[in-house]
């Protein structure tokens, strides 16, 4: 029962972050089937992965990794963890959205 509850909680977190990132200007995110991470495409922002990751950290106060941390084919992507509370995920999404609207 407890495992099933946690699976449902993480599905809700996953859905919240994917749906939220898909509302951010220049982002496109597929729904992962496992793990605790999403890997949105950010090529439509016009920024390189590391530059956008730095801006999100410095301007929005949200940590993420540049896709290039996972190799050269990660350019154009970011990695976010959703191993956090739904409230914190929603807060982070709001900050990211606000920052992206200013790009």
C-alpha positions as CSV (number, residue, x, y, z in Angstrom):
1,X,0.0,0.0,0.0
2,X,2.8,2.5,0.9
3,X,4.6,1.8,-2.3
4,X,1.5,2.4,-4.4
5,X,0.9,5.7,-2.5
6,X,4.5,6.8,-3.3
7,X,4.1,5.8,-7.0
8,X,0.9,8.0,-7.2
9,X,2.6,10.9,-5.5
10,X,5.6,10.7,-7.9
11,X,3.2,10.5,-10.9
12,X,1.5,13.6,-9.7
13,X,4.8,15.4,-9.3
14,X,5.9,14.2,-12.8
15,X,2.7,15.4,-14.3
16,X,2.9,18.7,-12.6
17,X,6.4,19.4,-13.8
18,X,5.9,18.2,-17.3
19,X,2.6,20.1,-17.7
20,X,4.2,23.2,-16.1
21,X,7.3,23.2,-18.2
22,X,5.2,22.8,-21.3
23,X,3.7,26.2,-20.5
24,X,7.1,27.9,-20.3
25,X,8.0,30.0,-23.4
26,X,10.5,28.0,-25.5
27,X,10.3,24.7,-23.5
28,X,8.9,21.4,-24.7
29,X,8.9,18.4,-22.4
30,X,7.9,14.8,-22.9
31,X,6.5,12.7,-20.1
32,X,9.1,10.3,-18.8
33,X,8.1,6.8,-17.9
34,X,10.6,6.3,-15.1
35,X,13.2,8.0,-12.8
36,X,12.7,11.3,-11.0
37,X,13.9,13.6,-13.8
38,X,12.6,15.4,-16.8
39,X,14.7,16.5,-19.8
40,X,12.9,19.4,-21.5
41,X,14.0,20.7,-24.9
42,X,14.8,24.4,-24.7
43,X,16.1,25.1,-28.2
44,X,13.2,27.5,-28.9
45,X,14.5,29.8,-26.2
46,X,17.5,30.6,-28.4
47,X,19.9,30.0,-25.6
48,X,22.6,27.3,-25.0
49,X,21.8,24.8,-22.3
50,X,24.5,26.0,-19.9
51,X,23.6,29.7,-20.3
52,X,19.9,29.0,-19.6
53,X,20.7,26.7,-16.6
54,X,22.8,29.5,-15.2
55,X,20.1,32.1,-15.7
56,X,17.5,29.8,-14.1
57,X,19.7,29.4,-11.1
58,X,20.8,33.0,-10.8
59,X,17.6,34.8,-11.8
60,X,14.9,32.3,-10.7
61,X,16.7,30.6,-7.8
62,X,16.0,27.1,-9.3
63,X,18.7,24.5,-9.7
64,X,18.8,22.4,-12.9
65,X,21.6,20.8,-15.0
66,X,22.6,21.6,-18.5
67,X,21.9,18.8,-20.8
68,X,25.6,18.9,-21.8
69,X,26.5,17.4,-18.5
70,X,25.3,14.2,-20.1
71,X,27.3,14.6,-23.3
72,X,27.5,16.7,-26.4
73,X,24.1,15.5,-27.6
74,X,22.5,17.0,-24.5
75,X,22.9,20.5,-26.0
76,X,19.4,22.1,-26.2
77,X,18.1,20.3,-23.1
78,X,18.0,20.8,-19.3
79,X,17.5,18.3,-16.6
80,X,15.2,18.9,-13.6
81,X,14.5,16.6,-10.7
82,X,11.0,16.2,-9.4
83,X,12.0,14.5,-6.2
84,X,10.6,17.3,-4.2
85,X,7.2,18.4,-2.8
86,X,4.5,19.4,-5.2
87,X,4.4,22.8,-3.6
88,X,8.1,23.4,-4.3
89,X,7.7,22.1,-7.8
90,X,4.8,24.6,-8.4
91,X,6.9,27.4,-6.9
92,X,9.9,26.6,-9.1
93,X,7.7,26.5,-12.2
94,X,6.3,29.9,-11.4
95,X,9.8,31.3,-11.0
96,X,11.0,29.7,-14.2
97,X,8.0,30.9,-16.2
98,X,8.5,34.5,-14.9
99,X,12.2,34.4,-15.8
100,X,11.5,32.9,-19.3
101,X,8.9,35.6,-20.1
102,X,11.6,38.2,-19.8
103,X,13.9,36.5,-22.4
